[in-house]
């Protein structure tokens, strides 16, 4: 049932009533001194896309990030934790970059040996 805004034309008093559509028509016919105020519709929905994430869920995400500190998700969750974690992340990045370079060198050497 929707909420309707009414104003009394004699006294100027405004008020809200919760009525069915059919009841609204009957109410206005029974009270000729009342006039319905028309405003923006108030849409009520069960889905709210702007809702804040629950604190419990945020805690679960943080624990996942702590258990997987070198994953992209773990880095994004723990980036503001400490300077030490940032240093560890940089060291791991350097190690991974060097390992990728070494892997490429070994891969091309291995191909030359096969030919």
C-alpha positions, 0 to 999 in steps of 0.5 A: 500500500502506498503512502499518499500526501494530503493537504486540508484546503481550509486549514493548510495542514499537510499529512500522510496516509497509508491507503490502498488505491481504491481507499484513496478514491473513497477517502477523497470523495468523502472529504471534499476539503482535502486535496492530494499533493502530488510529488515524486514517487517513492519507489521501494525496492529490495535491492540496493546497489549502494550498500556498504560491505558488511564488516564481517565480510571485510574481515574475511577478505582481509584474512584471505589477503593475509594468507595469500600475501603475494597474490594480486588480491593479497597485495591490494588488501595488505598494501597499506599494512606496513612499509615492511610488506611493501619491501617484501613485495618489491623483493618478490617482484625483482625475484620474479622478473629475474626468474622470468629473464633466466627462464627465457635465456634457458628456453632459447639455449635449450632450443639451440641444443635440440637443433 
